[in-house]
């Protein structure tokens, strides 16, 4: 009976958190940012990762509450520790730009989080990693190109442009101007200005 009561308690806690998060989303859509933030916060403090991510967004952008990047980082961290892919991406960005500790430690942790998010199919993480590996202190061009291709194939026009650059300059792949032009054209067709300018040049 004790086990059954505990299970019911857990289900109830999760259901309330899901309901609060949905209420928060609907409130945000209706323009009631303060109500949305309150709902997200209640669900987040119950340990619901989707709500923790939403609280992070609220703090990062100042929606329904004061803008506070440190608090945003805290809630992204909470959600990321529950393997929320977009929170992993956001927390990694926070670590690289604002996080405490040495740059080496922050970078190491951020890259691990970005790898997890990219593996879960988060296009932004794939694009970020692609550029990071291309331009890092110790460039890993083949690895960078792999992530740029993943992001490009998910529809990211900026990554498609970077893939074109790789083929034009021979970064992580053998130089191939025809292939570079193909990628530039696809990126330009998706509205990327840099690709359009590159094609004109």
C-alpha positions as CSV (number, residue, x, y, z in Angstrom):
1,X,0.0,0.0,0.0
2,X,2.8,2.4,0.8
3,X,4.4,1.7,-2.6
4,X,1.0,2.3,-4.3
5,X,0.5,5.5,-2.5
6,X,4.0,6.7,-3.4
7,X,3.3,5.9,-7.1
8,X,0.0,7.8,-7.0
9,X,1.8,10.7,-5.4
10,X,4.4,10.7,-8.2
11,X,1.8,10.5,-11.0
12,X,-0.2,13.3,-9.4
13,X,2.9,15.5,-9.1
14,X,3.8,14.9,-12.8
15,X,0.2,15.5,-14.0
16,X,0.0,18.8,-12.0
17,X,3.4,19.9,-13.5
18,X,2.3,19.0,-17.1
19,X,-1.0,20.9,-16.6
20,X,0.8,24.0,-15.2
21,X,3.3,24.0,-18.1
22,X,0.4,23.8,-20.6
23,X,-1.4,26.6,-18.8
24,X,1.8,28.6,-19.0
25,X,2.2,28.0,-22.7
26,X,-1.4,29.0,-23.4
27,X,-1.0,32.1,-21.2
28,X,2.2,33.1,-23.0
29,X,0.3,32.7,-26.4
30,X,-2.5,35.0,-25.1
31,X,0.1,37.6,-24.0
32,X,-0.3,37.1,-20.3
33,X,3.5,36.8,-19.6
34,X,3.4,37.1,-15.8
35,X,0.7,34.4,-15.4
36,X,2.7,32.2,-17.8
37,X,5.9,32.7,-15.8
38,X,4.2,31.9,-12.5
39,X,2.8,28.6,-14.0
40,X,6.1,27.6,-15.5
41,X,7.9,28.4,-12.2
42,X,5.5,26.3,-10.1
43,X,6.0,23.3,-12.5
44,X,9.7,23.9,-12.7
45,X,10.1,23.9,-8.9
46,X,8.3,20.5,-8.9
47,X,11.2,19.2,-11.1
48,X,9.5,19.2,-14.5
49,X,12.2,19.7,-17.2
50,X,10.0,21.3,-19.9
51,X,8.9,23.9,-17.4
52,X,12.5,24.4,-16.2
53,X,13.4,25.1,-19.8
54,X,10.5,27.6,-20.2
55,X,11.5,29.4,-16.9
56,X,15.0,29.7,-18.4
57,X,13.6,31.3,-21.5
58,X,11.6,33.7,-19.5
59,X,14.6,34.8,-17.5
60,X,16.8,35.0,-20.6
61,X,14.4,37.2,-22.6
62,X,12.7,39.0,-19.6
63,X,9.2,37.6,-20.3
64,X,6.9,37.8,-17.3
65,X,9.9,38.5,-15.1
66,X,13.0,40.6,-14.9
67,X,15.8,39.6,-17.3
68,X,18.4,37.6,-15.4
69,X,20.9,35.5,-17.3
70,X,22.3,33.8,-14.2
71,X,18.9,32.5,-13.2
72,X,18.3,31.5,-16.9
73,X,21.5,29.5,-16.7
74,X,20.4,27.9,-13.5
75,X,17.1,26.7,-14.9
76,X,18.7,25.6,-18.2
77,X,21.2,23.6,-16.2
78,X,18.3,21.9,-14.2
79,X,16.5,21.0,-17.4
80,X,19.8,19.9,-19.2
81,X,20.5,17.5,-16.3
82,X,17.2,15.8,-17.1
83,X,18.5,15.4,-20.7
84,X,16.2,18.1,-22.2
85,X,18.0,18.6,-25.6
86,X,17.2,22.3,-26.2
87,X,18.1,23.1,-22.6
88,X,21.4,21.3,-23.2
89,X,22.0,23.7,-26.2
90,X,20.9,26.8,-24.3
91,X,23.0,25.9,-21.2
92,X,26.0,25.2,-23.3
93,X,25.7,28.7,-24.9
94,X,25.3,30.2,-21.4
95,X,28.5,28.4,-20.2
96,X,30.5,29.7,-23.2
97,X,29.3,33.3,-22.9
98,X,28.5,33.9,-19.2
99,X,29.4,30.9,-17.2
100,X,31.6,30.8,-14.1
101,X,34.9,29.1,-13.9
102,X,37.9,28.7,-16.2
103,X,37.3,29.0,-20.0
104,X,38.8,25.5,-20.5
105,X,36.3,23.8,-18.0
106,X,33.4,25.8,-19.4
107,X,34.3,24.9,-23.0
108,X,34.8,21.2,-22.1
109,X,31.4,21.0,-20.4
110,X,29.7,23.0,-23.1
111,X,31.0,20.9,-26.0
112,X,29.8,17.7,-24.2
113,X,26.3,19.3,-23.9
114,X,26.3,20.5,-27.5
115,X,27.3,17.0,-28.6
116,X,24.3,15.5,-26.7
117,X,21.9,18.1,-28.1
118,X,23.3,17.7,-31.7
119,X,22.9,13.9,-31.3
120,X,19.2,14.5,-30.3
121,X,18.7,16.4,-33.6
122,X,18.8,20.0,-32.4
123,X,19.8,21.9,-35.5
124,X,21.1,24.9,-33.6
125,X,23.5,22.7,-31.7
126,X,24.7,21.0,-34.9
127,X,25.3,24.4,-36.5
128,X,27.1,25.8,-33.5
129,X,29.3,22.7,-33.2
130,X,30.1,22.9,-36.9
131,X,31.4,26.4,-36.6
132,X,33.0,25.7,-33.3
133,X,35.1,22.8,-34.7
134,X,36.0,24.8,-37.8
135,X,37.2,27.9,-35.9
136,X,38.3,26.5,-32.6
137,X,41.8,26.8,-31.1
138,X,42.5,23.4,-32.5
139,X,40.3,23.1,-35.6
140,X,38.8,19.7,-36.4
141,X,37.6,20.4,-39.9
142,X,36.2,17.0,-40.8
143,X,34.2,16.9,-37.5
144,X,33.0,20.5,-38.1
145,X,31.9,19.7,-41.6
146,X,30.0,16.6,-40.4
147,X,27.9,18.8,-38.0
148,X,27.4,21.6,-40.6
149,X,26.1,19.0,-43.0
150,X,23.6,17.7,-40.4
151,X,22.4,21.2,-39.8
152,X,22.2,22.0,-43.5
153,X,20.2,18.8,-44.1
154,X,17.8,19.9,-41.4
155,X,17.2,23.1,-43.4
156,X,19.7,25.6,-41.8
157,X,20.6,27.9,-44.7
158,X,23.6,29.4,-42.8
159,X,25.1,26.0,-42.3
160,X,24.5,25.2,-46.0
161,X,26.5,28.4,-46.8
162,X,29.3,27.2,-44.5
163,X,29.4,23.8,-46.2
164,X,29.8,25.7,-49.5
165,X,32.8,27.5,-48.0
166,X,34.3,24.2,-46.9
167,X,34.1,22.9,-50.5
168,X,35.4,26.1,-51.9
169,X,38.4,26.3,-49.5
170,X,39.0,22.6,-49.0
171,X,38.2,22.6,-45.3
172,X,37.6,19.0,-44.1
173,X,37.0,17.9,-47.7
174,X,38.8,18.1,-51.0
175,X,38.3,21.4,-52.9
176,X,35.3,21.1,-55.3
177,X,34.0,24.4,-56.8
178,X,31.0,22.7,-58.5
179,X,29.9,21.3,-55.1
180,X,30.6,24.6,-53.4
181,X,28.3,26.4,-56.0
182,X,25.6,23.8,-55.4
183,X,25.6,24.5,-51.7
184,X,25.7,28.3,-52.2
185,X,22.7,28.1,-54.6
186,X,20.7,26.0,-52.1
187,X,21.6,28.4,-49.3
188,X,20.8,31.5,-51.5
189,X,17.5,30.0,-52.5
190,X,16.6,29.7,-48.8
191,X,17.3,33.4,-48.4
192,X,20.9,33.5,-47.1
193,X,22.4,36.8,-48.1
194,X,26.0,35.7,-47.6
195,X,25.4,32.9,-50.1
196,X,23.7,35.3,-52.6
197,X,26.7,37.7,-52.3
198,X,29.2,34.8,-52.7
199,X,27.4,33.7,-55.9
200,X,27.6,37.2,-57.4
201,X,31.3,37.3,-56.5
